[in-house]
Amino acid sequence: MQKNIVIIGNGISGITAARHLRKLSDHKITVISAETDHFYSRTALMYIFMGHMKYENTKPYEDFFWEKNRIGLVRDFVEKVDPAKKTLRLKTEGTLSYDVLILAVGSKSNKFGWPGQDLDGVQGLYNYQDLENMERLAPTVNKAVIVGGGLIGIEMGEMWMSRGVDVTFMIREKEFWSNVLPNEEASMVSRHVVEHHAKLLKETELDSILDNGNGRVKGVKTKTGETIDCDFVGLTVGVSPNTDFLKDSGIEMERGIMVDPYFRTNQPDVYAIGDCAQYREPVPGRRPVEQVWYTGRMHGETVAQTICGNESRYQPGLWFNSAKFMDIEYQVYGTVWNQVRDGEKHLYWEHAKGKKSVRIIYDAANGSVTGFNLMGIRYRHEVCDRWLREKTHITEVLANLREANFDPEFYDTHEQDIIDLYNRENPEDHVKLKRKKGLLAAIFG
């Protein structure tokens, strides 16, 4: 029987669900979004602002794709969801009914009640409207203060610096993103930010945002009373699920919309995927809310299977992520905390120039690897994933480290330096390594 499936949100999770529903069924599919007419790559926002891409280049599918595949698009804002009646109230289009509802409503930038946080020139960076607002303000921005350290903050800072704007980062931590990165990597990013001629105020908290008298930001005040003049304030202190409109819907929420391993909510025929979903029972080693592009894509594929009768439990595999801190590429595979945990050991190597590092985490008792943290060096995803899944011993990993290296052909390689460090820190294992037949021939020569 054909169902009327409505998806709220046209980000990676919602659109992936729509595409796979169409592949698997003849159901009626409608996607509602108040952001843009068509799906685009949200990760490309910074490149549009920096002039590397145009908006039309960020759309993975031609505009005719949606009609051709019988996926209806509605540009509107959903004001209310009524699961009992299976209806939605839209801002301009009235009431819309559904048989199955998928909530893929993403996130919104965090605000924490700072005085002046709603002034013109104060914003986060999450959606296309944020980009449009930055473009509107750009001709009048000479100085920007970015509040918060992290991936969104570094992107926003780099965007403004590409326009010749004087950028100051304000972070509460001792080093940049040290609530996620171990101290050595966080220190590396901090140095890198300053080398790119940005100011970095560490262990500094925002007190208030100052009004120029006409509703526009003129500066910020810190908790210590210091005033910093600026024309723009970026609030990049994380994001949270965009669920305010669901407040009285009866859909259970904590930080996000509570879901089971099949993305079912507590309401019949209502599912939640992507940034807004919160797992009741997180997969071991994973967070309850995962606001990452690739997990959103997996959510969309998984929920489509379940809705079409092939119940599929979410099985995300091992955690990974990648990004760039200006010129330094960052990769993480497996479990990497910002501090050493009981029962684990860390092998940390850093290049003398301070712009490359490799951190390998392994079990102190049995030597099996549990995580990789890489800065300025790229490893192959499939190799790291295999080592982690197979719980490969640290000595085996080191013996075959060249297999993982994904840097271009003429880049310097550092496997020998990493092995030498391990042998200095673990002299007993040095003998064991050398005795492994042929494994180290290419390394120890």
C-alpha positions in Angstrom: 0.0 0.0 0.0 1.3 3.4 -0.9 2.1 5.7 2.0 2.3 9.4 2.3 5.8 10.1 3.7 6.7 13.6 4.8 10.3 14.5 5.7 11.0 17.8 7.5 14.5 19.0 6.6 16.5 18.9 3.4 20.0 18.3 4.8 22.1 15.2 4.2 20.0 12.9 6.4 16.6 13.9 5.1 17.6 13.9 1.4 19.4 10.5 1.8 16.2 9.1 3.3 14.1 10.5 0.4 16.5 9.0 -2.2 16.5 5.6 -0.6 12.8 5.6 0.0 12.3 6.2 -3.8 14.8 3.4 -4.7 12.9 1.0 -2.5 9.3 2.0 -3.0 6.5 3.9 -4.8 5.5 5.8 -1.7 4.6 9.5 -2.0 7.5 11.5 -0.7 7.4 15.2 0.3 10.4 17.1 1.7 9.7 20.4 3.6 12.5 22.9 4.2 12.5 26.6 5.2 16.1 27.0 4.4 16.6 26.5 0.6 14.6 25.2 -2.4 17.1 22.4 -3.0 19.6 20.2 -1.2 23.1 21.6 -1.1 26.3 20.6 0.6 26.3 22.4 4.0 30.1 21.9 4.4 30.7 24.1 1.4 29.3 27.3 3.0 32.8 28.6 3.8 34.0 28.0 0.2 31.1 30.0 -1.2 32.0 33.0 1.0 35.7 32.6 0.2 35.0 32.7 -3.6 36.1 29.1 -4.3 32.6 27.9 -5.3 29.2 29.3 -6.3 26.0 28.1 -4.6 24.9 26.2 -7.7 28.1 24.2 -7.6 27.3 22.9 -4.1 24.1 21.2 -5.2 24.8 17.4 -5.7 21.7 17.0 -7.9 20.3 19.0 -10.8 17.1 20.9 -10.0 15.2 18.5 -12.4 16.3 15.5 -10.3 13.4 16.0 -7.7 10.5 16.0 -10.2 12.1 13.2 -12.2 12.3 11.0 -9.1 8.8 12.1 -7.9 10.1 13.7 -4.7 8.0 16.7 -3.8 9.6 19.8 -2.4 7.9 22.4 -0.2 9.5 25.6 0.9 7.9 26.4 4.2 8.3 26.4 7.9 6.6 23.8 10.1 5.1 25.5 13.2 3.5 22.5 14.8 3.4 18.7 14.7 0.3 16.8 15.9 1.1 13.1 16.0 -2.4 12.2 17.2 -4.0 13.6 14.0 -0.9 13.0 11.9 -0.9 16.5 10.7 1.6 19.4 10.3 0.8 23.1 10.5 2.8 25.1 8.0 3.5 28.8 8.3 2.1 29.7 4.8 0.7 26.5 3.3 -1.8 25.6 6.0 -2.2 21.9 7.2 -0.5 18.9 5.7 -1.2 15.3 6.6 1.1 12.4 6.7 1.2 8.6 7.1 4.8 8.5 8.1 6.9 11.5 9.4 10.6 11.7 9.4 12.1 14.5 11.5 15.5 15.5 10.0 15.5 19.1 11.3 19.2 19.4 12.1 20.7 21.8 14.5 20.8 25.5 15.5 23.7 27.5 16.8 23.9 27.7 20.6 23.1 30.9 22.5 23.5 31.1 26.3 21.6 34.3 27.2 24.4 36.8 26.8 23.2 40.4 26.8 23.3 41.7 23.2 23.3 38.2 21.6 20.4 39.2 19.3 22.1 42.4 18.0 22.6 42.8 14.2 26.1 41.4 13.4 25.9 38.6 16.0 25.3 35.1 14.6 26.5 31.5 14.2 27.3 29.6 11.1 25.0 26.7 10.3 22.6 27.4 7.5 22.4 29.2 4.2 20.7 32.2 5.9 23.8 32.6 8.1 26.0 32.8 5.0 23.6 35.3 3.4 23.8 37.4 6.5 27.6 37.4 6.5 27.6 38.5 2.9 25.2 41.4 3.8 27.4 42.5 6.7 30.8 42.0 4.9 31.2 45.5 3.5 31.0 47.0 7.0 33.1 44.4 8.9 36.7 45.3 9.7 37.1 43.4 13.0 35.4 40.2 14.1 35.4 38.3 17.4 34.8 34.6 17.2 33.5 33.2 20.5 34.3 29.5 20.9 37.0 27.2 19.6 36.1 24.3 17.4 35.5 23.4 13.8 32.8 25.9 13.1 34.8 28.7 14.8 37.9 27.9 12.8 35.9 28.0 9.5 34.2 31.3 10.3 37.5 32.8 11.3 39.2 31.6 8.1 36.2 33.0 6.1 36.6 36.5 7.5 40.4 36.4 7.2 40.0 35.7 3.5 38.3 39.1 3.2 41.1 40.9 5.1 39.2 41.2 8.4 41.0 41.3 11.7 40.0 38.2 13.6 40.1 37.5 17.4 39.3 34.1 18.8 38.0 34.0 22.3 38.1 30.6 24.0 37.4 29.4 27.6 39.9 26.6 27.4 43.7 26.7 27.8 44.2 25.7 24.1 42.0 25.6 21.0 39.4 22.9 21.1 41.0 21.2 24.1 37.7 19.9 25.3 38.0 17.5 22.3 41.6 17.4 21.3 44.4 16.1 23.5 46.6 18.9 24.9 49.5 18.5 22.4 47.2 18.7 19.3 45.2 21.5 20.8 48.4 23.5 21.4 49.4 22.8 17.8 46.2 24.3 16.5 46.6 27.3 18.9 50.0 28.0 17.5 48.7 27.6 13.9 45.9 30.1 14.5 48.4 32.7 15.7 50.8 32.0 12.8 47.9 32.9 10.5 47.8 36.4 12.1 44.7 35.9 14.1 44.5 36.9 17.8 43.8 34.1 20.3 42.5 34.9 23.8 42.8 31.8 25.9 40.8 31.2 29.1 38.6 34.2 28.3 34.8 34.2 28.7 32.3 36.4 27.1 30.3 38.6 29.5 28.2 40.7 27.1 27.9 42.0 23.6 27.8 45.8 23.2 25.2 47.8 21.3 26.3 50.8 19.2 23.0 52.5 19.9 21.4 51.5 16.7 20.9 47.8 17.2 24.3 46.8 15.8 27.2 45.3 17.6 30.1 47.6 18.4 32.2 45.3 20.7 32.3 42.6 23.4 33.0 42.7 27.1 34.9 39.8 28.8 34.3 38.4 32.3 37.4 40.3 33.4 36.0 43.6 32.2 38.1 44.0 29.1 36.4 45.6 26.1 37.2 44.5 22.5 35.9 46.7 19.6 34.4 44.7 16.7 31.8 44.9 13.9 30.9 41.2 14.0 30.6 38.5 16.7 30.5 34.9 15.7 28.9 32.6 18.3 30.4 29.2 17.6 30.0 27.6 21.0 28.5 24.4 19.5 25.1 23.6 18.2 22.0 21.9 19.6 19.1 20.0 18.0 16.6 22.3 16.3 13.5 21.1 18.1 11.8 24.1 19.7 8.7 23.7 17.4 8.1 20.2 18.9 7.7 21.4 22.5 4.0 20.5 22.9 3.9 17.6 20.4 4.2 14.8 22.8 7.3 13.6 21.1 9.8 12.7 23.8 13.0 14.8 23.9 16.0 15.4 26.1 18.8 17.1 24.4 17.5 15.7 21.1 14.6 13.7 19.9 14.7 10.3 21.7 15.0 7.3 19.3 15.5 3.6 19.4 18.1 1.8 17.2 15.6 2.0 14.3 15.1 5.8 14.7 11.6 5.3 16.0 10.3 8.0 18.4 7.8 7.4 21.1 5.0 8.4 18.7 3.6 6.0 16.1 5.0 6.4 12.6 7.3 9.3 13.6 11.1 8.9 13.1 14.0 11.2 13.8 17.4 11.1 12.1 20.5 13.3 11.8 21.7 16.0 14.1 18.3 16.1 16.0 18.2 12.5 17.0 19.4 11.3 20.4 19.9 7.5 20.9 18.2 6.1 24.0 21.0 3.5 24.2 24.1 4.8 22.4 26.3 2.4 20.6 29.4 1.7 22.9 32.0 4.3 22.2 29.6 6.7 20.4 27.9 9.8 21.7 24.1 10.0 22.2 23.8 12.9 19.6 26.1 12.7 16.6 26.2 15.9 14.5 28.4 14.7 11.7 27.8 14.5 7.9 28.5 10.8 7.4 26.4 9.7 10.3 23.4 11.7 8.9 23.8 9.9 5.6 23.9 6.5 7.4 20.7 7.5 9.3 18.9 8.3 6.1 19.8 5.0 4.5 18.9 3.0 7.6 15.5 4.6 8.3 14.4 4.1 4.6 15.0 0.4 4.9 12.9 0.1 8.0 10.0 2.2 6.7 10.0 0.0 3.5 9.6 -3.2 5.5 13.2 -4.3 5.9 13.8 -3.4 9.6 17.4 -2.3 9.9 19.1 -1.5 13.2 21.6 1.4 13.1 25.1 0.0 13.1 27.5 2.9 12.6 30.8 1.0 13.0 33.8 2.8 14.4 33.9 6.5 14.9 35.8 8.7 12.5 35.9 12.3 11.5 38.0 14.6 9.4 38.4 18.4 9.1 40.9 21.1 8.5 42.3 23.7 10.9 43.3 26.2 8.2 46.3 24.4 6.6 46.4 21.4 9.0 44.3 18.4 8.1 42.8 16.5 11.0 41.6 12.9 11.2 40.4 10.8 14.0 39.6 7.1 14.0 38.2 5.1 16.9 38.1 6.3 20.5 40.3 9.3 21.3 39.6 11.3 24.4 41.2 14.6 25.2 43.0 13.0 28.2 44.6 9.6 28.8 42.1 7.2 30.3 42.7 4.4 32.8 43.8 1.2 31.0 45.1 2.9 27.9 48.5 4.0 26.6 49.3 6.7 24.1 52.1 6.8 21.6 52.4 10.5 20.6 54.9 11.6 17.9 55.2 15.2 16.8 57.3 16.6 14.0 60.0 19.1 15.0 58.3 21.8 13.0 55.2 21.4 15.1 52.6 21.0 12.3 52.4 17.2 12.0 51.6 14.6 14.7 50.5 11.0 15.0 48.8 9.7 18.2 48.1 6.0 18.5 46.0 4.8 21.5 46.2 1.2 22.6 45.1 -1.0 25.4 47.7 -1.1 28.2 46.9 -4.7 29.1 46.8 -6.5 25.7 48.4 -3.9 23.3 45.4 -3.7 20.9 44.9 -0.4 19.2 41.8 1.6 20.0 42.3 4.9 18.3 44.3 7.2 15.9 44.5 11.0 16.0 46.3 12.6 13.1 47.3 16.2 12.4 48.9 17.2 9.1 49.3 13.5 8.1 46.7 11.4 6.3 46.1 7.7 6.9 43.8 5.4 4.8 40.4 5.0 6.3 40.0 1.3 5.4 43.4 0.4 6.9 42.8 2.2 10.2 39.2 0.8 10.3 40.6 -2.8 9.8 43.2 -2.5 12.5 40.7 -1.2 15.0 38.0 -3.8 14.2 40.6 -6.6 14.4 42.1 -5.2 17.6 45.5 -5.3 16.0 48.5 -5.2 18.4 50.4 -2.0 18.5 53.6 -3.7 17.3 51.8 -5.1 14.2 50.4 -1.6 13.4 53.9 -0.1 13.7 55.4 -2.8 11.6 52.9 -2.0 8.8 52.5 1.7 9.3 53.4 2.5 5.7 50.3 0.6 4.5 48.2 3.3 6.1 50.0 6.4 4.8 47.8 8.3 2.4 49.9 11.4 1.8 51.0 12.2 -1.8 54.0 10.4 -3.3 56.7 13.0 -2.7 55.7 14.0 0.8 58.1 13.2 3.6 57.4 9.9 5.5 57.9 9.5 9.2 57.2 5.9 10.0 60.8 5.3 11.1 60.7 8.2 13.5 57.4 6.9 15.0 58.9 3.4 15.5 62.1 4.8 17.0 60.0 6.7 19.5 58.0 3.6 20.4 61.2 1.6 20.9 62.7 4.3 23.2 59.5 4.3 25.3 59.2 0.5 25.2 62.7 -1.0 25.1 61.5 -4.6 25.8 59.2 -4.6 22.7 62.0 -3.4 20.5 63.4 -7.0 20.5 60.0 -8.4 19.8 59.6 -6.1 16.8 62.9 -7.0 15.3 62.2 -10.7 15.6 59.0 -10.6 13.6 59.8 -12.4 10.3 60.2 -10.0 7.4 57.7 -7.5 8.8 60.2 -4.8 9.4 62.6 -5.5 6.5 61.6 -2.4 4.7 61.8 -0.3 7.9 64.9 -1.6 9.7 66.7 -2.6 6.5 
